[in-house]
Amino acid sequence: MKQPQKLIPAQPTHLSLADAATGDVFTVNHVVAPSGAPEWATQLEDIGFLAGERVAIMARGLPGGDPLVVRVGLSTFALRLVEAACVRVTPVANGAAT
């Protein structure tokens, strides 16, 4: 009898940093701004959220997980969930927070 093939779930190509798992490492794809705050994209890019940069969520505030402690490059910032939702990221295979 033929063995059924195991299906490997597809990884999302990119997700919001607000939805990223704590401790996992991601690469920034791009930053999008909400319609009510178009300046957020520039502000996030100015502090280091640039395409290709490594980023990780180090911790989440309690209660509710807001704000996030985020490391981007060699810097660490506190971001509100609404700001983190503007950053689109891709998981890094076998990445570990640095």
GUGUMI-165116 format. One record per residue: residue in three letters; x, y, z of N, C-alpha, C, O in turn. Coordinates in steps of 0.1 Angstrom, whole numbers, plus 5000, padded with zeros to 4 digits. Layout:
ALA:X:Y:Z:X:Y:Z:X:Y:Z:X:Y:Z
...
END
This chain:
MET:5008:4988:5000:5000:5000:5000:5009:5012:5000:5019:5013:5007
LYS:5005:5022:4992:5013:5034:4991:5011:5043:5003:5000:5045:5008
GLN:5022:5049:5008:5021:5058:5020:5017:5072:5015:5022:5076:5005
PRO:5008:5078:5022:5004:5092:5019:5015:5101:5021:5023:5100:5030
GLN:5016:5111:5012:5027:5121:5013:5023:5131:5024:5011:5135:5026
LYS:5033:5135:5032:5031:5145:5042:5031:5159:5035:5040:5162:5028
LEU:5021:5167:5038:5020:5180:5033:5027:5190:5043:5024:5189:5055
ILE:5035:5198:5038:5042:5208:5046:5034:5221:5044:5033:5226:5033
PRO:5029:5227:5055:5022:5239:5053:5030:5250:5047:5042:5251:5050
ALA:5024:5258:5038:5031:5269:5032:5034:5280:5042:5025:5283:5051
GLN:5046:5285:5042:5049:5297:5050:5044:5309:5044:5045:5311:5032
PRO:5039:5319:5052:5035:5331:5046:5047:5338:5040:5058:5338:5046
THR:5045:5345:5029:5056:5352:5022:5060:5364:5030:5072:5367:5032
HIS:5050:5371:5035:5053:5382:5045:5041:5385:5053:5030:5383:5049
LEU:5043:5389:5065:5033:5392:5075:5036:5405:5082:5047:5411:5080
SER:5027:5410:5090:5029:5422:5097:5038:5419:5109:5037:5408:5115
LEU:5047:5428:5113:5055:5426:5125:5047:5425:5137:5051:5418:5147
ALA:5035:5431:5138:5026:5430:5149:5021:5415:5151:5018:5412:5162
ASP:5021:5407:5140:5016:5393:5141:5028:5384:5143:5025:5371:5143
ALA:5040:5388:5143:5052:5380:5143:5054:5374:5157:5050:5380:5167
ALA:5060:5362:5157:5062:5355:5170:5074:5361:5177:5084:5365:5171
THR:5073:5362:5190:5084:5367:5199:5096:5357:5198:5094:5345:5199
GLY:5107:5363:5196:5120:5355:5195:5124:5351:5181:5136:5348:5179
ASP:5115:5350:5172:5118:5346:5158:5125:5358:5151:5122:5370:5154
VAL:5133:5355:5141:5140:5365:5133:5133:5367:5120:5129:5357:5113
PHE:5132:5379:5115:5125:5382:5103:5133:5392:5095:5143:5398:5100
THR:5130:5393:5082:5136:5403:5074:5125:5413:5070:5114:5409:5066
VAL:5128:5426:5071:5119:5436:5067:5117:5436:5052:5127:5436:5044
ASN:5105:5435:5047:5102:5436:5033:5099:5451:5029:5106:5456:5019
HIS:5090:5457:5035:5086:5471:5032:5078:5476:5044:5073:5469:5053
VAL:5076:5489:5044:5068:5496:5054:5056:5503:5047:5058:5509:5036
VAL:5044:5501:5052:5032:5508:5047:5026:5516:5058:5027:5513:5069
ALA:5021:5528:5054:5015:5537:5064:5000:5536:5063:4994:5534:5052
PRO:4994:5538:5075:4979:5538:5074:4975:5551:5068:4982:5561:5068
SER:4963:5552:5062:4958:5563:5055:4957:5576:5064:4959:5587:5059
GLY:4955:5574:5077:4954:5585:5086:4967:5590:5091:4967:5601:5098
ALA:4978:5583:5088:4991:5587:5093:5002:5584:5083:5010:5575:5085
PRO:5002:5591:5071:5011:5587:5061:5026:5589:5065:5035:5584:5059
GLU:5028:5598:5075:5042:5601:5079:5048:5589:5086:5061:5589:5088
TRP:5040:5579:5091:5046:5568:5098:5056:5560:5090:5066:5555:5096
ALA:5054:5558:5077:5063:5550:5069:5077:5557:5069:5087:5550:5071
THR:5078:5570:5068:5090:5577:5068:5097:5576:5082:5109:5574:5083
GLN:5089:5578:5092:5094:5577:5106:5100:5563:5109:5111:5562:5115
LEU:5093:5553:5105:5098:5539:5108:5110:5536:5100:5120:5530:5105
GLU:5111:5541:5087:5123:5539:5079:5135:5547:5085:5146:5542:5085
ASP:5132:5559:5090:5142:5567:5096:5149:5561:5108:5161:5563:5111
ILE:5141:5552:5116:5148:5546:5127:5153:5532:5124:5157:5525:5133
GLY:5153:5528:5111:5159:5516:5108:5151:5505:5101:5157:5494:5098
PHE:5138:5506:5100:5130:5496:5094:5130:5497:5079:5121:5502:5072
LEU:5142:5492:5073:5144:5493:5059:5144:5479:5053:5147:5469:5060
ALA:5140:5478:5040:5140:5466:5033:5153:5459:5035:5164:5464:5032
GLY:5153:5446:5038:5165:5438:5040:5171:5437:5054:5179:5429:5057
GLU:5166:5446:5063:5171:5446:5076:5165:5435:5085:5154:5432:5083
ARG:5174:5429:5093:5169:5419:5102:5161:5425:5114:5165:5436:5119
VAL:5151:5419:5118:5142:5424:5129:5137:5412:5138:5134:5402:5132
ALA:5135:5415:5151:5130:5404:5160:5122:5411:5171:5126:5422:5175
ILE:5111:5405:5175:5104:5409:5186:5110:5403:5199:5111:5390:5200
MET:5115:5411:5208:5122:5406:5220:5112:5403:5231:5114:5394:5239
ALA:5102:5411:5232:5092:5410:5243:5079:5417:5239:5079:5426:5231
ARG:5068:5414:5246:5055:5420:5245:5051:5425:5258:5053:5419:5269
GLY:5045:5437:5258:5040:5443:5271:5027:5435:5276:5021:5429:5268
LEU:5025:5437:5289:5013:5431:5295:5004:5442:5300:5010:5452:5305
PRO:4991:5441:5300:4984:5431:5293:4982:5434:5279:4984:5446:5275
GLY:4978:5425:5271:4974:5427:5257:4986:5427:5247:4983:5428:5235
GLY:4998:5426:5251:5009:5425:5241:5013:5438:5235:5020:5439:5225
ASP:5010:5450:5241:5013:5463:5236:5019:5471:5247:5014:5472:5258
PRO:5031:5477:5245:5039:5478:5233:5048:5465:5231:5048:5456:5239
LEU:5055:5465:5219:5064:5455:5216:5078:5460:5218:5081:5472:5216
VAL:5087:5452:5223:5102:5455:5223:5107:5449:5211:5107:5436:5210
VAL:5113:5457:5202:5117:5452:5189:5132:5456:5187:5136:5467:5189
ARG:5139:5446:5182:5153:5448:5178:5154:5449:5163:5149:5439:5156
VAL:5159:5460:5157:5161:5461:5143:5176:5465:5141:5180:5475:5147
GLY:5183:5457:5134:5197:5459:5133:5204:5458:5147:5202:5448:5153
LEU:5211:5468:5151:5217:5468:5164:5210:5477:5174:5215:5479:5185
SER:5198:5482:5170:5190:5491:5179:5178:5483:5185:5173:5474:5178
THR:5173:5488:5196:5162:5482:5203:5152:5494:5205:5156:5504:5210
PHE:5139:5491:5202:5129:5502:5203:5116:5496:5209:5114:5483:5209
ALA:5108:5504:5215:5094:5500:5219:5085:5506:5208:5085:5518:5205
LEU:5077:5497:5202:5067:5501:5192:5053:5497:5196:5051:5487:5202
ARG:5044:5506:5193:5030:5502:5196:5026:5492:5185:5032:5492:5174
LEU:5016:5484:5188:5011:5474:5179:5007:5481:5165:5009:5475:5155
VAL:5001:5492:5166:4996:5499:5154:5008:5503:5145:5007:5503:5133
GLU:5019:5506:5151:5031:5510:5143:5038:5497:5138:5042:5497:5126
ALA:5038:5486:5146:5044:5474:5141:5036:5468:5130:5041:5461:5121
ALA:5023:5471:5129:5014:5466:5119:5018:5472:5105:5014:5466:5095
CYS:5025:5483:5105:5030:5489:5093:5042:5482:5086:5045:5484:5075
VAL:5049:5474:5094:5061:5468:5089:5058:5454:5085:5054:5446:5092
ARG:5061:5451:5072:5059:5438:5066:5072:5431:5066:5082:5436:5062
VAL:5071:5418:5071:5083:5410:5073:5082:5396:5067:5071:5391:5065
THR:5093:5390:5065:5094:5376:5060:5102:5368:5071:5113:5373:5075
PRO:5098:5356:5075:5106:5348:5084:5119:5345:5078:5121:5342:5066
VAL:5130:5344:5087:5143:5340:5083:5144:5325:5087:5142:5322:5099
ALA:5147:5316:5078:5149:5302:5081:5159:5300:5091:5170:5305:5090
ASN:5156:5292:5102:5165:5289:5112:5171:5301:5119:5183:5301:5124
GLY:5163:5312:5120:5168:5324:5126:5166:5323:5141:5158:5317:5146
ALA:5175:5330:5148:5174:5332:5162:5177:5346:5166:5185:5353:5159
ALA:5170:5351:5176:5171:5365:5180:5185:5367:5184:5191:5359:5191
THR:5191:5379:5180:5204:5382:5184:5204:5393:5195:5215:5397:5199
END
